[in-house]
Amino acid sequence: MGPWPHSQQYQTYTTASANFEYIEGVPWQVAYEKIINSGVNNAGNGWDTRIQPEGFAYHYSNAGHSKWAKIKHDKGKADVAKSRVRTHLSADIIMASKLGGPDPTMNSRLAHAIAVAKKGQLSKTAIEHAIAKGQGISPSGQALDNVIIEAMLPHGVAAMIECQTDNKARTLTSIRNIITKAGGTVTPTAFMFEKKGRISFEEQEKIGVEDALEDAIEAGALDIAAEENRLVVETEPADVMAVAQKLQSKLGIQVEKAEVVYMPNEDSMVSLSTQQEEEVQAILDLLEEDPSLQNLYINAEPA
C-alpha cells in the first residue's frame, strides 16, 4: 500500500469525525461528564478534547499522543470542551444519515446516534441539521456544495482545505481572509497530494485483514490494512461510499468514517521547528472555526 495509511508523513485535521474512541475507550456518557466537569485539555491523561490529528505516525489521532495535540492553546476551556463533544455527536449523526438514509425508523444506526445526541444535550435543531447535512442539504434546504481551497501557509506548508457550504462565495472569502492575514497565499497545491477514498471501521478483534480481503476486493476496494484493531480500506475516490455500505453489510462491522482524503506526496513533505509548529497550528485553529470546514490536510511533519 506504500505510505498509506501507516506513513509518518500523513497529517490531516478533521471536524467531521464520528469516533469517540480517542477518549481511551471510555463510554461516551462517562467521557462527556468528565470532559464537561474538568474543561481541561490534557493529552497526557487521555482527556484531550481537541479535534485530533488523524493518520499521523502510528495513528495517534485516537490516543491523543500526537505532538500536534500537545501544543497548548488558551481557549475558553469548558465551553470549548462542550463544543468539541457536540461536534462529535453531530458528526456521528451526519455519518449515519449519509450511510443509511435520513429516516431513523429505517436506519438503526441513525436512531442510536440521535438517542446518544439527545443524552448529550444536542438540541433538536442541531440534530435535524446534522441529518440534513448527511444528505447534502443545508439547514435552509439548499443543496450543499463541496469546495476545495488550495493554499500555501507560512514555512512552506501546503494545504488542501475541504469545505461544505450553501454559499461558495462567502466560504471562499472567509477562508481566503484567514489565510492571507496569516501570511499565506491561495494557490494551487493539489499536485503535492494524492486523492484517495478511505474507510475506517469500528475497533474490533473478530475480523482481520485476511478474513475481509476477499469481500473487500469484491466490493471494489483497492487495498485493506489494519490499524490498532481497525480495518482500514483504500478505494477510488468516487467509490468510497458504495464500498463502505457494501462492506458494512457484508462484514457486520460498523463504518466509523468514509471519506475522500488528500495524502501528501513523500517528496513534498516539510519539517517544522517547534516555533513553526505553533505558528501553523494557530492558523489551523482559525480555519477550524469556520463552520463550513470539513477537513484540512497539510504536508508538514512535527519536529
C-alpha positions as CSV (number, residue, x, y, z in Angstrom):
1,M,0.0,0.0,0.0
2,G,3.0,2.3,0.1
3,P,3.0,5.2,2.5
4,W,-0.7,5.0,3.3
5,P,-2.1,4.6,6.0
6,H,0.9,4.0,8.2
7,S,3.0,6.8,6.9
8,Q,4.6,9.1,9.5
9,Q,4.2,11.8,6.9
10,Y,0.4,11.9,6.6
11,Q,-1.3,14.7,8.6
12,T,-4.9,15.5,8.4
13,Y,-7.2,17.6,10.7
14,T,-10.9,16.9,10.6
15,T,-14.0,18.4,12.2
16,A,-16.2,15.6,10.9
17,S,-15.0,12.6,13.0
18,A,-17.7,10.3,14.3
19,N,-15.3,8.5,16.6
20,F,-15.3,8.7,20.4
21,E,-12.6,6.0,20.8
22,Y,-9.9,8.6,21.3
23,I,-11.3,9.1,24.8
24,E,-9.4,5.9,25.8
25,G,-12.4,3.6,25.1
26,V,-14.5,5.1,27.9
27,P,-18.2,5.1,27.3
28,W,-19.2,8.4,25.8
29,Q,-21.5,9.3,28.7
30,V,-18.7,9.0,31.3
31,A,-16.3,10.8,29.0
32,Y,-18.8,13.6,28.3
33,E,-19.4,14.1,32.1
34,K,-15.7,14.1,32.9
35,I,-14.9,16.5,30.0
36,I,-17.6,18.9,31.0
37,N,-16.7,18.8,34.6
38,S,-12.9,19.3,34.0
39,G,-13.0,21.5,31.0
40,V,-9.3,20.8,30.6
41,N,-7.3,19.7,27.5
42,N,-4.7,17.3,28.8
43,A,-3.2,15.0,26.2
44,G,-1.2,13.3,28.9
45,N,-4.1,11.6,30.6
46,G,-6.2,10.8,27.6
47,W,-8.8,13.5,28.1
48,D,-7.7,15.8,25.2
49,T,-10.9,17.2,23.8
50,R,-9.3,18.9,20.8
51,I,-10.1,17.7,17.3
52,Q,-7.2,15.3,16.9
53,P,-4.8,14.9,14.0
54,E,-5.7,11.7,12.2
55,G,-3.3,9.4,10.4
56,F,-0.1,10.8,11.8
57,A,2.6,8.3,12.8
58,Y,1.0,5.1,14.1
59,H,-2.5,6.6,14.0
60,Y,-2.1,8.9,17.0
61,S,-5.5,10.5,16.5
62,N,-7.3,8.2,18.8
63,A,-4.8,8.1,21.6
64,G,-4.2,11.9,22.0
65,H,-0.4,11.5,21.9
66,S,0.4,13.4,18.8
67,K,2.9,16.2,19.2
68,W,0.4,18.5,17.5
69,A,-2.1,17.7,20.2
70,K,0.3,18.8,22.9
71,I,0.6,22.3,21.7
72,K,-1.1,24.4,24.3
73,H,-3.9,26.8,23.5
74,D,-5.6,29.4,25.7
75,K,-9.2,28.8,24.9
76,G,-12.4,29.0,26.9
77,K,-11.8,25.6,28.5
78,A,-15.3,24.4,29.5
79,D,-17.1,25.9,26.5
80,V,-14.5,24.5,24.1
81,A,-14.9,21.1,25.7
82,K,-18.6,21.1,25.3
83,S,-18.3,22.3,21.7
84,R,-15.9,19.5,20.8
85,V,-18.2,16.8,22.2
86,R,-21.2,18.3,20.4
87,T,-19.2,18.4,17.2
88,H,-18.6,14.7,17.6
89,L,-22.3,14.0,18.4
90,S,-23.3,15.9,15.2
91,A,-20.7,14.1,13.2
92,D,-22.0,10.7,14.2
93,I,-25.5,11.7,13.1
94,I,-24.1,13.0,9.8
95,M,-22.2,9.8,9.0
96,A,-25.3,7.6,10.0
97,S,-27.5,9.7,7.8
98,K,-25.1,9.6,4.9
99,L,-24.7,5.8,5.1
100,G,-28.2,4.6,5.9
101,G,-30.6,7.4,5.0
102,P,-32.4,10.2,6.9
103,D,-35.2,8.1,8.4
104,P,-34.3,6.8,11.9
105,T,-37.2,4.3,11.8
106,M,-35.4,2.7,8.8
107,N,-31.9,3.4,9.9
108,S,-31.0,1.9,13.3
109,R,-27.6,3.5,13.4
110,L,-29.1,6.9,13.0
111,A,-31.7,6.2,15.6
112,H,-28.9,5.3,18.1
113,A,-26.9,8.3,17.1
114,I,-29.9,10.6,17.8
115,A,-30.6,9.0,21.1
116,V,-26.9,9.5,22.2
117,A,-27.0,13.1,21.0
118,K,-30.1,13.8,23.0
119,K,-28.5,12.5,26.1
120,G,-25.6,14.7,25.3
121,Q,-27.9,17.7,25.2
122,L,-27.6,18.3,21.5
123,S,-30.6,20.4,20.5
124,K,-33.4,19.2,18.3
125,T,-32.4,21.8,15.7
126,A,-28.8,20.7,15.7
127,I,-29.9,17.1,15.3
128,E,-32.2,18.0,12.3
129,H,-29.4,20.0,10.7
130,A,-26.9,17.1,11.1
131,I,-29.4,14.7,9.5
132,A,-29.9,17.1,6.6
133,K,-26.1,17.6,6.2
134,G,-25.7,13.9,5.9
135,Q,-28.0,14.1,2.9
136,G,-26.1,17.1,1.4
137,I,-28.7,19.7,2.4
138,S,-28.2,22.9,4.3
139,P,-30.5,24.0,7.3
140,S,-32.3,26.3,4.8
141,G,-33.0,23.3,2.5
142,Q,-30.4,24.3,-0.2
143,A,-28.0,21.7,-1.6
144,L,-24.5,21.8,-0.1
145,D,-21.5,22.1,-2.4
146,N,-18.1,20.7,-1.7
147,V,-15.4,23.3,-2.1
148,I,-11.6,22.6,-2.1
149,I,-9.4,25.5,-1.4
150,E,-5.7,25.1,-2.1
151,A,-3.2,27.2,-0.2
152,M,0.4,27.7,0.9
153,L,0.7,28.6,4.5
154,P,3.8,30.1,6.1
155,H,7.0,28.0,6.3
156,G,6.3,26.2,3.0
157,V,3.3,24.2,4.3
158,A,0.9,23.2,1.6
159,A,-2.7,22.8,2.5
160,M,-5.9,21.3,1.0
161,I,-8.9,22.8,2.7
162,E,-12.2,21.0,2.2
163,C,-15.4,22.9,2.9
164,Q,-19.1,22.1,2.5
165,T,-21.3,25.2,2.0
166,D,-24.5,26.6,0.5
167,N,-22.7,29.8,-0.4
168,K,-19.4,29.3,-2.2
169,A,-18.6,33.0,-2.4
170,R,-19.0,33.5,1.3
171,T,-16.9,30.5,2.2
172,L,-14.1,31.3,-0.3
173,T,-13.9,34.9,1.1
174,S,-13.8,33.7,4.7
175,I,-11.1,31.1,4.1
176,R,-9.1,33.4,1.9
177,N,-9.1,36.1,4.5
178,I,-7.8,33.8,7.2
179,I,-5.0,32.6,5.0
180,T,-3.9,35.9,3.7
181,K,-4.0,37.6,7.1
182,A,-1.7,34.8,8.4
183,G,0.8,35.4,5.7
184,G,-0.3,32.6,3.4
185,T,-1.4,32.5,-0.2
186,V,-4.3,30.8,-2.0
187,T,-2.5,29.0,-4.8
188,P,-2.6,25.5,-6.5
189,T,-1.2,22.8,-4.2
190,A,-3.1,19.7,-5.3
191,F,-0.1,18.4,-7.2
192,M,1.6,17.8,-3.8
193,F,-1.2,15.4,-2.7
194,E,-2.8,12.2,-3.8
195,K,-6.6,11.8,-3.7
196,K,-7.9,8.6,-2.2
197,G,-11.0,7.1,-0.7
198,R,-10.6,5.9,2.9
199,I,-12.9,3.8,5.0
200,S,-12.2,3.2,8.7
201,F,-14.3,0.6,10.6
202,E,-15.0,0.3,14.3
203,E,-12.4,-1.2,16.6
204,Q,-12.8,-5.0,16.9
205,E,-10.8,-8.1,17.0
206,K,-13.1,-10.7,15.3
207,I,-12.4,-9.9,11.7
208,G,-8.8,-9.4,10.4
209,V,-7.4,-8.4,7.1
210,E,-7.2,-11.9,5.8
211,D,-10.8,-12.5,6.8
212,A,-12.1,-9.4,5.0
213,L,-9.7,-9.4,2.0
214,E,-12.0,-11.3,-0.5
215,D,-15.1,-9.3,0.4
216,A,-13.1,-6.1,0.2
217,I,-11.9,-6.9,-3.3
218,E,-15.4,-7.9,-4.4
219,A,-16.8,-4.6,-3.0
220,G,-14.3,-2.6,-5.1
221,A,-11.6,-1.8,-2.6
222,L,-8.1,-1.1,-3.8
223,D,-6.4,-2.3,-0.6
224,I,-7.0,-3.1,3.0
225,A,-4.9,-2.9,6.2
226,A,-5.2,-2.9,10.0
227,E,-4.7,0.0,12.3
228,E,-4.9,-0.8,16.0
229,N,-7.7,-3.4,15.7
230,R,-9.5,-1.3,13.0
231,L,-9.8,-2.4,9.4
232,V,-8.9,0.5,7.0
233,V,-9.8,0.2,3.4
234,E,-8.5,2.2,0.4
235,T,-10.7,2.9,-2.6
236,E,-11.0,5.1,-5.6
237,P,-12.4,8.5,-4.5
238,A,-15.7,8.0,-6.3
239,D,-16.3,4.6,-4.8
240,V,-15.8,5.3,-1.1
241,M,-19.5,5.4,0.0
242,A,-20.6,2.4,-2.1
243,V,-17.7,0.3,-0.8
244,A,-18.4,1.4,2.7
245,Q,-22.0,0.4,2.6
246,K,-21.2,-3.0,0.9
247,L,-18.6,-3.9,3.5
248,Q,-20.5,-2.8,6.5
249,S,-23.4,-5.1,5.4
250,K,-21.1,-8.0,4.4
251,L,-18.7,-7.9,7.4
252,G,-21.2,-6.9,10.0
253,I,-19.0,-4.2,11.5
254,Q,-19.8,-0.5,11.6
255,V,-18.1,2.1,9.5
256,E,-16.7,5.0,11.6
257,K,-15.6,7.1,8.7
258,A,-15.9,7.0,5.0
259,E,-14.3,9.9,3.3
260,V,-12.1,11.2,0.4
261,V,-8.7,12.2,1.7
262,Y,-5.7,14.0,0.3
263,M,-2.4,12.3,1.2
264,P,0.8,14.4,0.8
265,N,3.4,13.1,-1.5
266,E,6.6,12.0,0.3
267,D,8.7,14.3,-1.8
268,S,6.6,17.3,-0.8
269,M,6.9,16.9,3.0
270,V,8.3,19.8,5.0
271,S,9.8,19.6,8.6
272,L,8.9,22.3,11.1
273,S,10.6,23.6,14.2
274,T,8.7,23.8,17.5
275,Q,8.0,27.5,17.0
276,Q,6.9,27.0,13.4
277,E,4.6,24.2,14.5
278,E,2.9,26.6,16.9
279,E,2.5,29.3,14.2
280,V,1.0,26.8,11.8
281,Q,-1.3,25.4,14.5
282,A,-2.6,28.8,15.2
283,I,-3.7,29.1,11.6
284,L,-5.3,25.7,11.6
285,D,-7.3,26.7,14.7
286,L,-8.6,29.8,12.9
287,L,-9.6,27.7,9.9
288,E,-11.3,25.1,12.1
289,E,-13.6,27.9,13.5
290,D,-15.1,28.4,10.1
291,P,-18.5,26.5,10.2
292,S,-18.1,25.2,6.6
293,L,-14.8,23.4,7.2
294,Q,-14.9,19.7,6.8
295,N,-11.3,18.5,6.5
296,L,-7.8,20.1,6.4
297,Y,-4.8,18.3,5.0
298,I,-1.2,19.6,5.3
299,N,2.2,18.3,4.1
300,A,4.1,19.1,7.3
301,E,5.6,16.8,9.9
302,P,6.3,17.8,13.5
303,A,9.8,18.5,14.6
